[in-house]
């Protein structure tokens, strides 16, 4: 029997993107489509419902308790529909049906793998082809190591078998947004799974397309805060106490790096990005400081 597959998308107030990107991806693709909507307003959820009904997709509505939690719900719905493998995609990601199928086929063929494409920006530059983690400095990079090593794959476009997903337990919901894909990838490696970047499959990510400040370089305050927090949540669960302490000490420098992604000119309008980064750092530092061991589950 041919494998059953599904696409899982978490939507938060961006139903118009589903019509632009997701509809083009699934046209002609033999896969279930599950849209998880955690929008904050009734109007946004109604818009998502209209899109899913018009296209015959499954809709799961839920509170907004984070990206990873939303994906987990979507994958569970895909499991109920009989899926053997799923492709997680962002609402603002463009990928052809053929490319999506290639990723799903690869994940099904090797159920102990996580599979991603080369992801480009709209200008054609590479946004991600698998990344590495600098454990000494507490930063990630979106390129492989010189020896080809890959430590993490982006959750913006990720194919995985239900076998691997079950083994890993899905995304860790203690990450609200950002770093949950780094954590999932790291846990996959610890379990002996393989991270694969399919070099001949590409997708285009409209980076920031779902951001509150889309169209401007400035990111949302949530972006700044959760990037800073997620980094320290990762440290709390994967690093010994001395390394966690180094990451905490290096947090102000990391926070500044995150803020600079939105450009220095944004600060002319006020210190909001800096405040958001500081709040996220404080939350993450408090979280990390309370972990007695990197394997703590509480």
N, C-alpha and C positions, 0 to 999 in steps of 0.2 A: 504493500500500500504506500502511496505517496505520503510524505509527512504533512501534517497539518501545521500551518504557520499563522502568525498574527503580528500585526504592527500595534504597538502601544504608544500612545501620545498623551502627555499630561498638558492640559490646557488651563491657562489662568488668564482669563480676560483677553484672549487673542483668537477668537473664533474666526476672524477674517483671514488669519494666516492659514487655518486649516483648509479653507477653500482655495487658497493660492498654492500651497505646497503639498499638503497631504493628498488632496484629490488627484493631483498629477502623479504622485508616487503610486497610488493604489490602482490607477486605471489600468486594467488588464492584468493586475497581479492577483493570483489566486490565494488570498490570505484574509483572515478575519481582521477587522480594524476595531480597536478598542480605544475610545477617547475617554480619558479620565478628566473630569472638569472639577476644579477646586476654586472656581472664580469667587470673588468676594461680593458680588452683587447679583441680584436676581436677573437683571437685564442681561448680564454677561453669560450667565448660565442658560438663559432662554436662547441667546444667540448660538451657543454651542449646541443646544438641543436641536435647534432648527437645522444647523449644518449636518449633524449626524443623521437626523431623520431624512433629510433630503438625499443623503448619499447611502443610506442603509447601513450605517455603522452602529456599533454598540456604544452606549454612553453610560459611564459610571459617574455619579455625582457624589461628592464627599466634601468634608471640611478641608480647609487648607492647612494641613499639618506637615507640609513639606513636599519637595519634589520626589524624594525617594519613597516616601509613604504612598504618594500617588502612583508611582510606577508599580510598586508592590501590588496595589489593588488592581491595576490594569493587567498585570501578569496573571494574577489569580483568576480574573475573568477570562483571560485567554486560555488558561488551563481548563476552566469549566467548559469552554467551547471546543476543547479537544486538541489544543495546540501542542506540538512537540518542540517548537522553537519560536522565539519571539525576536522582533527587531524593535528596539526602543529608539524613537526619533523625537527630536525637538519640533515644536510647531513651526519654527522658522528655518527648518532644514530642507533643502532640495536634494532629492535623490531619485534617479530614474527607477522604474519598475524592475528593469533588468539588473541594475546594481543592487537593489533591495533583495531581489531573489538570490543573487549570488552570495550575499552575506548570510541569508537564512540557510541556504544550502550548505555553506561552509560550517555554520554552527551545528547543523543537524549531522553532518558527516563526521564531525569530531565533537561529540557531546561534552568533552572535557576541555572546552576552549571558550574564550570570549573573543569575538571577532568584530573588528571595526574597519572602516574604509579610510582612505586618505581624505581628510576634510579640508576643503579650501574656503577662503573668503570669496566674496563676490568679485573681487579684483583679480582672482586667480592665484594669489599667494597662498602658501600652505598655512592653515590654522592649526592642524594637528595631524600627525602621522604616528601617534603613540608617544608617550612621554616618559620622563624619568623623574625620580625623586632624589633631591640632594638632602640626605638625612642629616648631614652635618650642619647645613645652613637653614634647613626647614623651608625649602622652596621647591616648586615643581617646574619642569620645563616641558614644552610641547613637542619635543623632538627626541628621537632615540639617542642612546649613548653612542659613542664612537664605535663601539664593538657591536652595535645593533640591538643592545639590550633595551627592552621596553618594560617599564614598571607599572604603567597605568594606561587605560584607554578612556577616551571621553564618553560620557553618558549621552552626548548629543546624538550619537548614532552608534548603537551597540547591539550586536546580535548575540544571542545566547540560547543554548538548549534548555529545556525545562529541567533536564537532569542536573546540569550545572547550577541552574538557578536554585533548585531545591537544596543542593549540597551547601550552597553559600547562604541560604536563607534570605536572598534578595538584598536590597539596599538596607543599610543600617539607618533606622529612622531617627537616631540621635543626631544625625546630620539633617538640618532643615533644608539647606540649599548650598551647593558647592562642596567639593571634597568628598561627596558620597561616592562618586565614580572612582576616585583615587583609592578610597577605602575598599570598595568592592574588588578592584583590580588587585590590590595588595593581598587581600584575603584569598583571592583566587590563586595567586602565586604560592601562598603559604599552604594551600591545599593540593598543590601539585598540578593545577590547571595551567593552561597555556594561553598567553595573550598574543593574538594574531592581528596584524594590520595587513589587510588585503591590498597589495600594492597596485593592482589593476582595477580597483573599484574606488570611485570617487563620489563625494557628496559636497554640496556647497552650503555653508552655514552663514545665514544672514546675521552675523554676530551682533547681538544686542537687539534683534528684531522683536523680542518679547520684553525688552526693558522699558521701564516707565519713560525714560528719556531717549527712546529710539529716535534716530534722526539727528542726534547731537552726540558729541563724544562723551559727555558726562554720563556716568552710569547711575543706576538708582542707589539710594542709600542702603537698600537691602543687599545689593551686590557687594558694597564695601563691607558692611557689617558681617554678612554670612561667610564671605571669603576669609575674613580674619578669624571668625569663630571656628569655622570648619577645620582650618589648619590645626588648631590646638585640640580640637576633639580627636582628630586623627592621631596626634601625638599622644593623647591620653590613652588610647587603646592599642598603640603599636610600638611605643618606645619605652625604654626603661627610664627611671626617674631622672638620672643625670641629663639624658638627652631631652626629656620633656622640659627640664629647667632651662636648657640652652635655647630651646624653641621659644619659651616664654620670654626670655631676656631679649631675644632677637625680634620680638613681635612689633615694636615700634617701627623698625626699619622695614619689616614686611608690610605693615599697614600703609606706610608711605608709598611703597612700590605699587600696592593695589590702588591707592587713590590716584597715583600718577597715570594709571590706565585711562582715566577720564580726562586727562589734560590738566595742566596747571591753571589755565584760564578759568576753569570752573570755580576756582577758589575766589575769584574776583566777586562772585555773587554771594559769597558767604562761606563759613567754615563747615557747612553741613556734611560734606564727604569725610572730613577729618573727624568730626564728632561721631559719625556712623562707624568709621573704622575703629575708633577708640572704644566705642560701646561693644562692638563685636569682639575686640581683643580682650576686653575686661571679662566678658561673658565666657569666652573660651579659656582664658587663664584660670578663672575660678573653677571651671569644669575640670581642667587638666590638673589643677592643684589638689583636687579632692580625690583623684584616682590613686589608690594605694598600689596598684600594679597595672601594667599595660594590658593585661588580659581581664581586668575587672569588667563585670557585666552589669553592675548596678547603675 
